[in-house]
């Protein structure tokens, strides 16, 4: 059932990605009900598969990250009318689910034994915080693309299909503001599990969690305290997300393995 659910989700995410890319290929835009329905249907069957897994290890974590990205995509479309978010989240979710399947979510996949409910909560909350940071990055990238289109006075598909700059800036701001307390909770739970609960938590996980927390704190600080907005805030979000990803890759290369996310 794990394999079937993920394969169905993969197919629906691929359809949602194709629908998002269709207008840029000169095709007629799909109805909004379809652009929302495809990822929602994919998320629904994805939840069935994820519910049978414990989010410990690279493959389950990638699968849950893909699920959160799709759910955030749907929320962005519903609340901000930012359908262009799917240009990033669609391919990313499709790729993450594919990678999870290749790593270990096969027919013989079994639930991984974790460290209890607190450990599962720590991992799930931390992945949600990472998804929110990714959404802030996506909103920032869309902002810069739209800004470049306006500055060059090329009113093409990007201008017609992307949300206004102000809306993308608000999406970036909200993603950061929501992501910071989420990551903070994840880091606190990690410290609690390691130093109070006796659950083994790798030092690399603590280091990466603290880095993500510091990056998000800095990004929120320059937006809220220093009142950065627009291009400066977009560049800050992109730089922060790239730093988090690069450090993760460095830590993963230093201690490879698929039995844990780091």
N, C-alpha and C positions, 0 to 999 in steps of 0.2 A: 504493500500500500504506500510505503514511503516513496518508492521509485515511481509508481504510477502518478501519485499526486504531484511530484516534482516535474515529471515529464509533461503533464497536462498544464501545469503552471508555466513551464518553459514555453510551450506552444502558444499559450494565450499572451504571454509577455512579448513574444516575437510578433504576434499579430498587432498588439498595441504599439509596438515600435514602428512597424510598417505603416500603421495609420498615422502616427505622428510625423513620419518622414514623407508621406505621400504628397502633401502640398508643395514641398521643396523640390519634388521631382516633376512638378507641373501637373499633378493629378488634382482632382477635385477633393477638397477637404471632407473628411468623413463627418457624419452627424455627431453632435456632442454626446448623445446617448451611447453611441458606439465607442467613442474614444474614452468614455468613462466606464462603460460596461465591460470592455475587454480586460483592462487591468484589474477591475473589481472581481470579475470571475476568476482571473488568475490568482488573485490574492486569496479568494475563498478556498480554492482547492489547495493552494500553498499552505494555508493554515492547517489543513487536515494532515499534511505531511509533516509539518514542523511540530505539531502537537505530539507526534510519536517519537520525537527526538529530544534528547537532553542537549542544550546548547554548549557542549564541551568539545573542543576540537575545531580545526579549521573549516571543515565542510559544513557542519551545522551552523557555525557562526556566519559563514558566507551566505548560507540559505536564509537565515533570519535577517541579515543585513539587507538582502534583496527584497524580502517581504516588507520591511520597514520603508525602504525607498519607494516601493510601489504605493504603499498606503499614504506616504507623504506626497507623492505625485497626485493622487486622487484628491487629497485635502487641498493641495495648491490649486488644482483646477476648480474645485467647488468654491473655495473661499476667495481666491485671488484671480480666478479666470486665467490662470497661468498655464495654459495647456502646453506651452513651449518647454516646460520643465521635463516633459516626457522625452524630448530629444536627447536628454542626458540619462534620465532615470530608466527609460525603456531599454536601451542597449546595455546599460550598466547592470540592471537587474537580470537581464537575459544572460549576460556573461557570467555573473556571479553564480546563478543557478547552474549553468553549464559546468562551471569549474567545480562547484560542490559535488555534482554528479560524477565528474571525472575523478575527484579525490577519494570519494568513499560512500556516497549515498546510493549504493547499488542495491540489487535485489536482496542481498544478505545483510543489509545494514540493520544494526540493532541499536536500541536506545543505549546511550553511553551513560555509565554510572557517574554521577556528579558528587558534589559535596553537600548536598542538602538543598533545601528551598532557598536559603539565603545566598548560596553560591549561584543558583540559577537566576535569582533576582539580580545579583551583581552583574552577571554576564549579559542578561537581557537588557538591563538599564544602560549598561555601557555601550552595547551595540546600538540602542536607540539614540544615545547621545552622538555616536559617530555618524549615524544616518542624518541627524539634524545638522551636523557640521558639513556633511556632504551636500545637503540641500542649500545651505548658505553659500557654499562654493558654486553650486549650479546657478542660483539666483544672481550671484556676482558675475559669473561668466556670461549669462544672458544679458545682464545690464551692460557690460562692456561691448558686447556685440551690437546691441541696439544703439548704444551711444556712438559707436563707430559708424553705423549706418546713417544716423542722423547728421553727424558731423560731415560726412562725405556727401550728404544729400543724395544718397542712392536709396530711393524709397521703393525697394523691392520686396521680396517675400519676407525678409526679416522684419522690415518695418510694418508690414501688414499683419503678420502672424504673431509677432512677439508682443507681450504686454507692454504698457507704457513704462518708462523709466521709474516713475514714482512708485508704481505698484511692485516692480522688481526690487526696488530699494527697501520697501516695507517687508517684503517676503524675506529678504536677506536679514533684516533687523530682527524680525520675529524668530527666525530660525536660530540665530545666535542667542537671543535672550532666552528661548526655551531650551536650547542645547546646553547652556552653561550649568543651570541647576541639575539637569539630567546627568551630565558627566560628573558633576560634584557628588551627587548621590552614588554613582557607580564607583568613584574613587574611595569614598568613605566606606562603602560596603566592602571594597577590596581590602582596605586597611583593617577593618573590623574582622574580616574572615581570617586574615593572616596573623594578626597580633592578639586577637581576643577569642576567636572561634577555633583556632588550631587547625584551620584548613590550609593545606599547602597552596600558596599563591606565588608564582615565580617572580623574582625580582624584576625581570624584563617587563612583566605585566604592570607592575607598580610604576616602573620608569615611564613606560608608554602612556599609562593612564594619567600620570602627573603631567607629562608633556602636553597631552591633549587638553587637560584642564587648564594649564597655563596659557596655551594658545587661545582657547576659547575665552578665557578670562581677559586676555589682552585684547582680543577682537571686540568683546562686549565693552571693555573699558574705553577703547578709542571711539566707539559709537555712542555710548551713553554719557561718559564723563567728558570726553574731549569733543563730542558732537560731530564726529566724522560722518559723512554721508556721501552718497554718489560714488564717484570713481575711486576716491581714497578708501572708502569703506569696502568697495568691491575688491580692490587690490589687496587689502588687508585680509579679507576672507580667503582669497585664492592663495596667498602666501602661507597663511596658517594651515590650510588644508593640505597643501603640498608638503609642508614641513612634517605634518603628522604622518602622511603616507610614506615619505622617505625614511623617517625614523623607524616606522614599522618594518619596512623592507630590510633595513639594516639589521634590526634586532632579529628578524626572522632568518636572515642569511647567517647570522652568527650562531644561531641554534635552530637548525632546520628540523622539521617534523610536522606531522598533521594531527597529532593527538591533542594539541592545544592550539588556541588561536595565536599565541606567541611562542 
